[in-house]
Amino acid sequence: MTGYGRARQMLHSRDITVELRSVNHRYLDVNVKAPRMYGFLEEAVKTAVSQMIARGKVDIFITIDASASDDVKISLNRKLLENYLELLHEMRDAYHMQDDVSVMAASRLPDVFTTEKQEADADELTADVLQVLQAAGADFCEMRAREGEKMKEDVLSREQTILRYVTEIEKRSPQAVAEYRAKLTARMNEVLADTTIDPQRILAEAAIYADRTAVDEESVRLRSHMHQLEIMAAEEKPIGRKLDFLVQEMNREANTIGSKANDMEMAQIVVDIKAEIEKIREQIQNIE
C-alpha cells in the first residue's frame, strides 16, 4: 500500500526530520537513508518500522542538523602557542622590535585553536530519532488507513456483485438441465421418427447430464469464500497475504463452474465473475 508520512522535531539541540514513503510490495522491504556518521540508527529504525508496517517497500529518509548543539568543542593548543611566543620573543630580542603581541594577535596564529566535533551519544540520538519516527509513522498510517477504507469499499462492492452472479448461476443451472432434456427429446424424436421413445431413457440421460454439470458444491464454496472475505475486511490486523490465498480459491471455484457448465449463458456469467475476482486480486495487492 502506498503511503507518506513526515515529522520534524528539535530534540537536544538537534533538528531531526524523518520521512516515510512506501509503495506496494509482497513483503516488507525497509531501506534507511541517513548520514553515514549515523549509520548506527539503521537497525533500530528497521525494527521500529516492522512494528508499524507488515508489507510494502518502505524508504525512510533521516536528516539531522546538529549545528545548534554543543557537539563542537574548541581547545587551545597550549604547546603550539608557547612555541609561537618563544619564537616571537626571540625575534623581538634579536631584531630589537617592538613587543606588540596581544591576545587577538596570538589568536590569529595558525592552529592555535583546534576544533573537535564530539561524538553524539548514540543511545540518546537513537531515542530522539525513534521519537520523530513515531510521529511520522502516525501520519503515514493515517494516510494508509484512509486509502484502505476506499479499497475496502471497492472490494466489498465487487463481492456483492459476485454474489449476484452466483445467484444467477444457481437459478440457471436447473433451467439448463430442463432445456437439455427438451433438446434431447426433440433430437431423439427427429432421429427415431415414428419409433416409440422410452421416457425413462430420456430421464436417465438428463440425470447423467445434471450430475455432470451440477455446480451446487462450487457455488456453496464460493459463497463461503465471499463470507470469509467480509470477515477479513472487518479485521484490524494485516490480511493481505490471507486475501491472496482466498482469491486463489475463489478463482479455482469459478474455473470449475466454467468447466462444468455446458451452457452459453452460464459461461458468460462465469466470465463476469472471473473479471470481478481479478479486480479484487488487483486491489488486494495494495492491502497490508
Summary of the structure (lengths in Angstrom):
residues: 288
radius of gyration: 38.5
end to end distance: 6.4
largest distance: 148.8
contacts: 817
relative contact order: 0.12
helix: 64%
strand: 16%
